[in-house]
Amino acid sequence: MMQNTVAAMVPLTKTALRLTSVFVGWLLVLVLTAPALAVSTNLSPVADTTLSEGYPGNNFGGMTFANSGTTQNFTRNRALFRFDLAGVVPGGSSITSARLILEVTGEPADGYAFADFGLHRLLVPWSEGTKTNASPSGAGQGSPASTNEATWFYRFAFTTNTWSAPGAAATSDYVAAPSAAVTVYGLNDSPYYFGSTAQTIADVQLWLDDPQTNFGWILVCQAETTDFTARRFGSRENANFPPQLEIEYLVAPVIDRVEKNGSQFSFQFTAQPSQSYTIEYRDALGAGGWQTSASAGPFTEPIRVLFVDTTLAPGRFYQVVTY
């Protein structure tokens, strides 16, 4: 179970370690261990709401659905969703798949037109709010916003934090190109899967690596000049049909049990199923290319990896890369 050659690849995750070592020889020992770390998860939103052109001063943050699309009255709706990865996906992990699952829970009563809906990464923060329906008829009107709640005009109502244009503007408030797009029909075709694409993966990876950039996605109908495209999508308040962000990821290895004994130096890490690893080194952390000293995997079950090196001189840096 030991290799000294490496296939061409792009490193995805890494754990770096500064050690006093120069390679003269190495030994890689693999021992079975358990249990395996999770490599997939489903997340519900921590915030979602609607921006409604028909009710521009209202907030919808407590509703059991989020609207997107154009009504029969030619008023537009856009839905916002944000997910929090902290504490769920380990830091340093590499996202390999990311798709958003939405359930249509309502459509225009007088018929509907199908259209493509695009998921765009938001560039600015917003506040969900807590408002529910003020209309006794059950129409999706929301209720007048309180301070700091999102509306058609405001990211945070009654502050200076407006959208760049009513309903949010491409390039200023959200990325113009959709990260994923799906044709939305009606209730019977639910659920709808947005992704996984290279861009949804990049979005989620960005949010994991830099949580301060995590403002979520805005769902925009790509045919907003067409009426009857409006749809209700289950929100996080909907116990039966909440949105789900389905993620698969590679777990970054954690180097532990670092030891120096005479001329020998060693460290260990736990390799996870379906992941491959290389141990790389260089003499300066910020300069020079990484060179491969060992590779192993993929494995069918958890494996404990022990790396042993004979040392002669100071100034060596190591990293364990998984892909």
C-alpha positions as CSV (number, residue, x, y, z in Angstrom):
1,M,0.0,0.0,0.0
2,M,2.9,2.3,-0.6
3,Q,3.8,4.3,-3.6
4,N,6.8,6.5,-4.6
5,T,5.3,7.9,-7.8
6,V,2.6,10.5,-8.2
7,A,0.0,11.0,-10.9
8,A,-0.6,14.4,-12.3
9,M,-3.1,16.3,-10.1
10,V,-4.1,19.6,-8.6
11,P,-3.8,19.7,-4.8
12,L,-7.1,20.5,-3.2
13,T,-6.5,20.5,0.6
14,K,-3.3,20.5,2.6
15,T,-1.9,20.6,6.1
16,A,1.5,22.2,6.4
17,L,4.1,21.6,9.0
18,R,7.5,23.1,9.7
19,L,10.1,20.5,10.7
20,T,13.8,20.2,11.2
21,S,14.6,17.6,8.6
22,V,16.2,16.8,5.3
23,F,15.1,13.7,3.4
24,V,17.7,10.9,3.1
25,G,15.2,8.1,3.3
26,W,11.6,7.6,4.3
27,L,9.2,4.9,5.4
28,L,5.4,4.9,5.1
29,V,3.4,2.5,7.3
30,L,-0.4,2.1,7.0
31,V,-2.5,0.7,9.9
32,L,-6.3,0.2,10.0
33,T,-8.2,2.6,12.2
34,A,-11.8,3.8,12.7
35,P,-14.2,5.6,12.5
36,A,-14.3,7.5,9.2
37,L,-14.9,11.2,9.1
38,A,-18.0,12.4,7.3
39,V,-17.5,13.5,3.7
40,S,-21.0,14.7,2.9
41,T,-23.8,16.7,4.6
42,N,-27.1,18.5,3.9
43,L,-27.6,22.0,5.2
44,S,-30.8,24.0,5.8
45,P,-30.6,27.8,5.4
46,V,-29.8,30.0,8.3
47,A,-31.7,32.8,6.5
48,D,-34.1,33.1,3.5
49,T,-36.7,35.7,2.4
50,T,-38.4,37.3,-0.6
51,L,-37.8,40.7,-2.3
52,S,-41.2,41.6,-3.8
53,E,-41.8,44.4,-6.3
54,G,-45.6,44.2,-5.6
55,Y,-45.1,44.8,-1.9
56,P,-41.8,46.8,-1.9
57,G,-42.0,47.9,1.7
58,N,-42.8,44.5,3.1
59,N,-40.6,41.8,4.6
60,F,-41.2,38.1,4.1
61,G,-38.6,36.6,6.5
62,G,-40.9,34.5,8.6
63,M,-43.0,33.1,5.7
64,T,-43.0,29.3,4.9
65,F,-42.1,30.1,1.3
66,A,-39.8,32.4,-0.7
67,N,-41.1,33.8,-4.0
68,S,-39.2,34.1,-7.2
69,G,-40.5,34.9,-10.7
70,T,-43.0,37.4,-12.2
71,T,-46.7,37.4,-11.3
72,Q,-49.7,37.7,-13.7
73,N,-49.6,41.4,-12.8
74,F,-46.0,41.7,-14.1
75,T,-44.5,42.4,-10.7
76,R,-41.2,40.7,-10.0
77,N,-40.1,38.5,-7.0
78,R,-36.6,37.3,-6.1
79,A,-35.7,34.9,-3.3
80,L,-32.6,35.0,-1.1
81,F,-31.0,32.0,0.6
82,R,-27.9,31.8,2.9
83,F,-26.3,28.8,4.5
84,D,-23.7,28.6,7.3
85,L,-20.9,26.1,6.9
86,A,-19.1,26.9,10.2
87,G,-19.1,24.0,12.6
88,V,-20.5,21.6,10.0
89,V,-17.8,21.3,7.2
90,P,-14.3,21.1,8.7
91,G,-12.1,24.0,7.9
92,G,-9.5,23.2,5.3
93,S,-11.8,20.8,3.5
94,S,-12.2,20.8,-0.3
95,I,-15.7,21.0,-1.7
96,T,-16.2,18.5,-4.5
97,S,-19.9,18.8,-5.0
98,A,-22.5,21.4,-4.1
99,R,-26.1,21.6,-5.2
100,L,-29.2,23.4,-3.9
101,I,-32.5,21.5,-3.7
102,L,-35.7,23.5,-3.8
103,E,-39.3,22.4,-3.6
104,V,-42.1,24.4,-5.4
105,T,-45.0,24.8,-3.0
106,G,-47.1,27.2,-5.0
107,E,-47.8,28.5,-8.5
108,P,-50.1,31.0,-10.1
109,A,-53.8,30.0,-9.6
110,D,-54.7,30.9,-13.2
111,G,-52.0,28.8,-14.8
112,Y,-48.2,29.2,-15.1
113,A,-45.5,29.7,-17.7
114,F,-42.3,27.7,-17.2
115,A,-38.9,29.5,-17.3
116,D,-35.3,29.2,-16.3
117,F,-34.3,30.3,-12.9
118,G,-30.7,31.3,-12.1
119,L,-28.8,31.0,-8.8
120,H,-26.5,34.0,-8.4
121,R,-23.9,34.5,-5.6
122,L,-24.6,37.6,-3.5
123,L,-21.9,40.2,-3.0
124,V,-23.5,42.2,-0.1
125,P,-25.0,41.4,3.2
126,W,-28.8,41.4,4.0
127,S,-31.1,40.7,6.8
128,E,-33.8,38.0,6.7
129,G,-36.4,39.6,9.0
130,T,-39.2,37.9,10.8
131,K,-42.4,39.0,9.1
132,T,-45.3,36.7,8.1
133,N,-48.4,37.3,6.1
134,A,-50.5,40.3,7.0
135,S,-53.3,39.4,4.5
136,P,-56.2,37.3,5.8
137,S,-56.7,36.0,2.3
138,G,-53.5,34.0,2.4
139,A,-51.9,35.9,-0.4
140,G,-48.1,36.1,-0.2
141,Q,-48.0,39.8,0.8
142,G,-45.7,39.6,3.8
143,S,-45.9,42.5,6.3
144,P,-44.5,46.0,6.6
145,A,-40.8,45.8,7.4
146,S,-39.2,46.8,10.7
147,T,-35.7,48.4,10.9
148,N,-32.9,46.2,9.4
149,E,-35.2,43.8,7.6
150,A,-34.8,43.1,3.9
151,T,-37.3,44.5,1.4
152,W,-37.4,45.3,-2.3
153,F,-35.6,48.6,-1.7
154,Y,-33.5,47.8,1.3
155,R,-30.9,45.2,2.4
156,F,-31.5,46.6,5.9
157,A,-34.8,48.6,6.1
158,F,-34.8,52.2,7.3
159,T,-31.0,52.5,7.1
160,T,-28.6,53.7,4.4
161,N,-28.1,50.1,3.3
162,T,-30.2,50.0,0.1
163,W,-29.8,47.6,-2.8
164,S,-27.9,49.2,-5.7
165,A,-31.2,49.1,-7.6
166,P,-34.6,48.0,-6.4
167,G,-34.7,44.2,-6.0
168,A,-30.9,44.0,-6.1
169,A,-28.6,44.7,-9.1
170,A,-26.4,42.5,-11.1
171,T,-22.6,43.1,-10.7
172,S,-23.2,45.4,-7.7
173,D,-25.3,43.3,-5.4
174,Y,-24.8,39.9,-7.0
175,V,-22.7,38.1,-9.6
176,A,-24.3,38.6,-13.1
177,A,-23.6,35.1,-14.3
178,P,-25.6,32.4,-12.6
179,S,-23.8,29.7,-10.6
180,A,-26.4,27.2,-11.7
181,A,-29.7,27.4,-13.6
182,V,-32.7,25.1,-13.9
183,T,-36.0,25.2,-15.8
184,V,-38.8,25.4,-13.3
185,Y,-42.2,23.9,-14.3
186,G,-44.8,23.2,-11.6
187,L,-45.6,21.4,-8.4
188,N,-45.5,18.0,-9.8
189,D,-41.9,18.3,-11.1
190,S,-40.4,19.1,-7.7
191,P,-37.9,19.0,-6.3
192,Y,-35.5,21.1,-8.4
193,Y,-31.8,20.6,-8.3
194,F,-29.5,23.6,-8.9
195,G,-25.9,22.4,-9.5
196,S,-23.6,20.8,-8.9
197,T,-21.5,23.0,-11.2
198,A,-17.9,24.3,-11.1
199,Q,-19.3,27.6,-9.9
200,T,-21.6,26.3,-7.1
201,I,-18.6,24.4,-5.9
202,A,-16.4,27.5,-6.0
203,D,-19.1,29.5,-4.2
204,V,-19.3,27.1,-1.3
205,Q,-15.5,26.7,-1.2
206,L,-15.2,30.5,-0.9
207,W,-17.8,30.6,1.9
208,L,-15.9,27.9,3.8
209,D,-12.5,29.5,3.3
210,D,-13.6,33.1,3.9
211,P,-16.9,33.2,5.9
212,Q,-17.0,37.0,5.7
213,T,-17.9,36.7,2.0
214,N,-20.8,34.4,2.7
215,F,-24.0,36.4,1.7
216,G,-25.7,33.4,0.1
217,W,-27.5,33.2,-3.3
218,I,-30.3,35.2,-4.9
219,L,-32.7,33.2,-7.1
220,V,-33.7,35.2,-10.2
221,C,-36.1,34.2,-13.0
222,Q,-34.2,34.6,-16.3
223,A,-37.5,35.6,-18.0
224,E,-38.7,38.4,-15.8
225,T,-40.5,40.0,-18.6
226,T,-42.8,37.0,-18.9
227,D,-45.8,36.9,-16.5
228,F,-47.1,33.8,-14.7
229,T,-43.5,32.6,-14.0
230,A,-43.8,33.3,-10.2
231,R,-43.3,30.3,-8.0
232,R,-43.3,29.7,-4.2
233,F,-40.4,27.7,-3.0
234,G,-40.4,26.1,0.4
235,S,-38.4,28.2,3.0
236,R,-36.5,27.2,6.1
237,E,-39.8,27.8,8.1
238,N,-41.4,25.1,6.0
239,A,-41.1,21.9,8.1
240,N,-42.0,19.6,5.1
241,F,-40.1,21.2,2.2
242,P,-37.1,23.3,3.5
243,P,-34.3,24.2,1.0
244,Q,-31.3,21.9,1.3
245,L,-27.7,22.5,0.3
246,E,-26.2,19.1,-0.4
247,I,-22.4,19.1,-0.1
248,E,-19.7,16.6,-0.6
249,Y,-16.2,17.3,0.4
250,L,-12.7,16.0,1.1
251,V,-11.5,16.2,4.7
252,A,-8.1,17.9,5.2
253,P,-5.7,15.6,7.0
254,V,-4.6,16.5,10.5
255,I,-0.9,15.9,11.3
256,D,-0.4,14.6,14.8
257,R,2.1,12.6,16.9
258,V,5.1,14.5,15.6
259,E,8.2,13.0,17.1
260,K,12.0,13.5,16.8
261,N,14.2,10.7,18.0
262,G,17.9,11.0,17.3
263,S,18.3,11.2,13.5
264,Q,14.8,10.1,12.9
265,F,11.7,12.2,12.6
266,S,8.1,11.0,12.2
267,F,4.5,12.2,12.1
268,Q,1.1,10.5,11.6
269,F,-2.3,11.3,10.1
270,T,-5.6,9.5,9.4
271,A,-6.3,8.8,5.8
272,Q,-10.0,8.8,4.9
273,P,-11.8,6.4,2.5
274,S,-11.8,7.4,-1.2
275,Q,-9.1,10.0,-0.7
276,S,-5.5,9.9,-2.0
277,Y,-2.5,11.6,-0.4
278,T,0.9,12.9,-1.1
279,I,3.6,14.0,1.4
280,E,5.5,17.0,0.0
281,Y,8.4,19.1,1.2
282,R,10.4,22.2,0.5
283,D,13.2,24.1,2.2
284,A,11.4,27.4,2.5
285,L,7.7,27.9,3.4
286,G,7.2,30.9,1.1
287,A,9.5,30.0,-1.8
288,G,10.4,27.1,-4.1
289,G,8.2,24.3,-5.4
290,W,6.9,21.5,-3.3
291,Q,8.6,18.2,-4.0
292,T,6.9,14.8,-3.5
293,S,8.4,12.3,-1.2
294,A,5.6,9.7,-0.8
295,S,2.0,9.0,-2.0
296,A,-0.7,6.6,-0.9
297,G,-4.3,5.8,-1.5
298,P,-7.1,5.9,-2.3
299,F,-8.4,3.6,0.5
300,T,-11.6,1.7,1.1
301,E,-11.6,2.2,4.8
302,P,-9.8,4.5,7.3
303,I,-6.1,4.1,7.4
304,R,-3.6,5.4,10.0
305,V,-0.5,6.7,8.1
306,L,2.9,6.8,9.8
307,F,5.7,8.7,8.0
308,V,9.3,8.3,9.1
309,D,12.3,10.2,7.8
310,T,16.0,10.2,8.5
311,T,17.3,13.8,9.1
312,L,20.6,15.5,8.6
313,A,20.1,19.3,8.4
314,P,17.7,22.0,9.6
315,G,15.1,24.0,7.6
316,R,12.6,21.6,6.0
317,F,8.8,22.2,5.6
318,Y,6.3,19.4,4.9
319,Q,2.6,19.3,3.8
320,V,0.1,16.4,3.4
321,V,-2.1,17.0,0.4
322,T,-5.3,15.1,-0.3
323,Y,-7.2,14.9,-3.6
